[in-house]
Amino acid sequence: MDHSEAASKRKYYIGDHSLTAKRIEPGLHIVSTPIGNLQDITIRALETLAASDLIACEDTRVTGVLLQRYGIRTQMMTYHEHNAQKQRPKILEALTAGKAVALVSDAGTPLISDPGFRLVSDMVEQGHKVVPIPGASAMLSGLVGAGLPSDTILFAGFLPNKTHGRKKRLEELKDIPATLVFYESPHRVGASLADMEETLGDRAAVVARELTKRFETFQRGTLSELSAFFSGDRPKGEIVILISPPEEKELTEVDADALLLEALKDMPVSTAAKKVSKATGVDRKTIYTRAMELKNAGTADEGSKSD
């Protein structure tokens, strides 16, 4: 029986209703699954899981709970960072044979802070079709419920485990004009919040826990308040930390002039203008004109170089 014939006979259940899965095209289907509430699965995701020839998942026990809930009996295989090298050829073999393979993570959207991107990259390189099946995401659920600016965001995933590495990474993100979104484990949340306060400043922030579950919680406050609240505490469940963007600093003419005068001490005008333009975001031509004015007025250091 080929893929089309097999898929046409597969069933799934929504409540007391038995439904026949529609046929899906061969390829790798990236299927988002619920992050806590099993009712957050989409109809398209159920059809895809039922119609697929194989489901590649992190843990068959976790995915098995979801499949059992909806009466899906598709064959499963494990695929995670520890066995990826061994399992990837098997998935490729199935796709080469014209089968449909569904990739799922334990919860949420695959490839978000997990190694699935290597599999997708390899399948694309081999010419196989990759089909995204959108759905639940802890990052997006946390963002829309946080009440922080959502027009520009930066998802930074998990920070390094150790304080030194964590602070170094936070320093790199410090000046980015976006709401920062992190995943964190319960036993590190207190230490991470303390490092965030020290490195980023006392910004508004939100700690979202147990998203979509019965005890879903959004703890709001400043980083100092949240750091104190979670100090020594190990909350249950997965954690999403969201931090507001840095405050915009208004650049004055005095500020720009000070930067230019410093740069002109040992740089040609064009180089100084380029450096200050990049640092301030002001048009380079405008900065260059001001640099020439300072130089011609004799305000710049006599040691400044000419272009």
Residue, then its C-alpha position, 0 to 999 in steps of 0.5 A: m500500500d503506497h503513501s496515498e492509499a495508506a493516508s486515506k484510511r487513517k482516522y483521528y478523533i475530536g471529541d466523539h467525532s471520528l474523522t478521516a485524515k486527508r492525504i498530504e504530500p510527501g515531505l518533511h512536515i514541521v508540526s507545532t504541538p501544544i505547550g501544555n493544554l492539549q486542546d491547543i492542537t490545530i485541526r491541520a496538525l491532527e490531520t498531518l500527524a494522522a496522515s504521515d507515515l512516520i512521526a519523528c519526536e523527542d520522546t515517544r512517551v510525551t508525543g504518545v500522550l497527544l496521539q492517544r488523546y486524539g486516536i492517532r496511531t502513526q508510527m513514531m521514532t525518536y529524534h533528538e540532539h543525542n541520536a540525530q546523526k544516527q536517525r537523520p539517514k533513516i528520515l532521509e530514506a523515508l523521504t526518498a521513498g516518497k513518504a510523509v514524515a512529521l517532525v514534532s518537539d515535546a511541546g511548541t514549535p520545532l526548531i525553536s531552541d532545539p536542534g531540528f534546524r540541522l535536519v531541515s537544512d539537510m532535507v532542503e539540501q537534498g531537494h525534499k519539500v519542507v512544510p511548516i504546520p504552525g501552532a503553539s509557541a511559548m515565546l509568542s504566548g508569553l509575548v502577547g500576554a506580557g504587556l511589553p512592546s511587541d513591535t520589535i522583539l529579539f528571541a535569545g533562547f537559553l542563556p549560558n548556564k554560568t554567571h560569567g557567560r550569562k553576563k557576557r551574552l547579556e552585555e551583547l544584547k544590552d543596547i538592542p532596541a527591542t523587547l528581549v525574550f528568553y527561555e529559562s529553567p526553573h532552577r536558574v531563574g533567580a540567578s538569571l534575573a539578578d544577572m539581568e538586573e546588573t547587566l541591563g539595568d532595572r527595566a520592566a520585565v515579566v516572568a511567564r510560567e506554566l503557559t496555557k496550563r491551569f496555573e498559568t502565571f504572569q509575574r510583572g515588575t522591574l528586574s530588581e523586584l522580580s529578582a527579589f521575588f524569585s531569589g532562592d525560589r525554584p518555581k515549577g514549569e517552563i519559564v519565559i522571561l521578557i524584558s522591555p527595550p532600553e530607554e531611548k537616549e536623546l542625542t543632543e548637539v553637545d553629545a555629538d560634538a563631544l564624540l566628534l572632538e574626541a574622534l578628531k584627535d587621531m582620525p581623519v575627518s571622514t573616518a571620524a564622521k563614519k565612526v560617530s555616525k554609526a555610534t549615534g545613528v545620525d546621517r554620515k553627511t550631516i556628521y561630516t559637515r559638522a566635523m568640518e565646521l569644528k575643524n575649520a573653527g579651530t575647535a578640534d585638536e590641532g593634532s587631528k588629521s586631514d583627509 
